[in-house]
Amino acid sequence: MRSIFFEDYEVGASRETFGRTITETDIVVHAGQTGDFYPHHMDAEWCKTQDFKQRIAHGTLIFSVGVGMSAGEINPEAFSYGYDRLRFIKPVFIGDTIHVRISIKEQRAYAKREDHGIVVEQLEVINQHGAAVLVCEHLLLVRKKSLQG
């Protein structure tokens, strides 16, 4: 655990995670947790009649896994304020391996608390072919060191 204050973030800085392969078990467990048993995720035979010809992972599963993969060292000066601009760009199939690229996109003031600012991280979930499958912005509410008392 280490403190990273608002002023310490650098727009343009980026990092990437290791990969993680999405399994049938991931899909089945996510369906059970969410109640989303749509045939696109669960019915292999029906999916053969559809555009992708195979089952696809839930977008919410890929979002959850991607967010989890992007979580690194605990920063006691920041916490998640939410996510914006979430898009499911391409399907993820059983056996696909994804990784996440995290880039600092923006820093801005936070009107409700002068001693904090918003840091916007651009998250891109990328498959083994190098294609983005999901993108979103992660908003972090981060304490400013310039206003520490």
C-alpha positions in Angstrom: 0.0 0.0 0.0 1.3 3.4 -0.9 -0.1 6.9 -1.2 -0.5 8.4 -4.7 -2.0 11.8 -4.5 -3.9 13.7 -7.2 -0.8 15.7 -8.2 1.2 12.4 -8.6 -0.9 11.1 -11.5 0.5 11.9 -15.0 -1.8 12.2 -18.0 -0.7 9.8 -20.7 0.9 7.3 -18.3 -0.2 3.8 -18.9 0.2 0.2 -17.8 -0.9 -3.2 -18.9 -2.0 -6.3 -17.0 -1.2 -9.9 -17.6 -3.7 -12.0 -19.5 -6.6 -14.1 -18.3 -8.4 -16.8 -20.3 -12.2 -16.7 -20.1 -13.6 -20.2 -19.4 -17.0 -21.8 -19.6 -17.0 -21.9 -15.8 -16.6 -18.1 -15.7 -19.7 -17.8 -17.9 -21.8 -20.4 -15.9 -20.8 -18.8 -12.5 -21.6 -15.3 -13.8 -25.0 -16.5 -15.1 -25.8 -18.0 -11.7 -24.7 -14.8 -9.9 -26.7 -12.5 -12.1 -29.6 -14.5 -13.3 -28.7 -13.8 -16.9 -29.2 -17.2 -18.6 -29.9 -15.8 -22.1 -29.1 -18.3 -24.8 -26.3 -16.2 -26.2 -24.3 -17.3 -23.2 -25.8 -20.7 -22.3 -27.1 -22.5 -25.3 -24.3 -23.8 -27.6 -26.7 -25.4 -30.1 -28.8 -22.3 -30.5 -25.7 -20.1 -30.8 -24.6 -22.2 -33.9 -27.6 -20.7 -35.7 -26.6 -17.1 -34.8 -24.0 -14.7 -36.2 -21.1 -15.6 -33.9 -21.7 -19.4 -34.2 -20.7 -19.9 -30.6 -21.5 -18.8 -27.0 -20.4 -15.3 -26.0 -19.3 -14.1 -22.5 -21.6 -11.7 -20.8 -20.5 -8.1 -21.3 -20.9 -7.6 -17.5 -18.6 -10.6 -16.9 -15.9 -9.0 -19.1 -16.4 -5.7 -17.4 -16.1 -7.3 -13.9 -13.0 -9.3 -14.8 -11.4 -6.3 -16.5 -11.9 -4.1 -13.6 -10.6 -6.8 -11.3 -7.5 -7.2 -13.4 -6.9 -3.5 -13.4 -6.9 -3.3 -9.6 -3.4 -3.2 -8.4 -1.8 -1.8 -5.3 -4.1 -0.2 -2.8 -3.9 3.6 -2.7 -5.4 4.9 0.5 -5.7 8.4 -1.1 -8.2 7.3 -3.8 -11.4 5.4 -4.3 -13.6 4.5 -7.2 -16.2 7.2 -8.0 -17.7 5.2 -10.8 -17.5 4.3 -14.5 -18.5 6.2 -17.6 -18.7 5.5 -21.3 -18.9 1.7 -21.0 -19.0 0.0 -24.4 -19.0 -3.6 -25.4 -17.1 -3.4 -28.7 -16.5 -7.1 -29.7 -17.7 -10.4 -28.3 -15.5 -12.5 -26.1 -15.7 -16.2 -26.5 -14.9 -19.2 -24.3 -11.1 -19.7 -24.6 -10.3 -16.0 -25.4 -7.5 -14.5 -23.4 -7.9 -10.8 -22.4 -5.7 -8.3 -20.8 -6.3 -4.6 -19.8 -4.5 -1.4 -20.8 -5.0 1.4 -18.3 -4.1 4.9 -19.3 -4.5 8.2 -17.4 -6.7 10.2 -19.6 -7.6 13.3 -17.6 -7.4 15.1 -14.2 -10.0 17.6 -13.2 -11.3 19.5 -10.2 -14.0 18.1 -8.0 -16.5 20.8 -7.1 -17.9 19.1 -4.1 -14.6 18.7 -2.3 -11.8 21.2 -2.7 -9.3 18.7 -1.2 -9.9 16.1 -3.9 -9.8 15.8 -7.7 -11.0 13.4 -10.3 -8.6 11.2 -12.2 -10.0 9.5 -15.2 -8.5 6.2 -16.2 -9.2 4.9 -19.7 -9.6 1.1 -19.5 -9.3 -1.0 -22.6 -9.9 -4.7 -22.4 -8.0 -6.3 -25.3 -8.2 -9.9 -26.6 -5.4 -12.2 -27.8 -5.7 -10.8 -31.3 -5.0 -7.2 -30.1 -8.6 -6.1 -30.6 -10.3 -3.9 -28.0 -13.4 -5.8 -26.8 -14.5 -3.4 -24.0 -13.7 0.2 -23.2 -14.8 2.5 -20.3 -13.6 5.3 -18.2 -12.9 4.7 -14.5 -13.3 7.8 -12.3 -11.1 8.0 -9.2 -11.7 10.5 -6.5 -8.2 11.3 -5.2 -7.0 13.4 -2.3 -4.8 16.3 -3.1 -1.5 16.6 -1.2 -1.4 20.4 -1.8 -4.3 20.8 0.7 -3.1 18.3 3.3 -3.2 19.9 6.8 
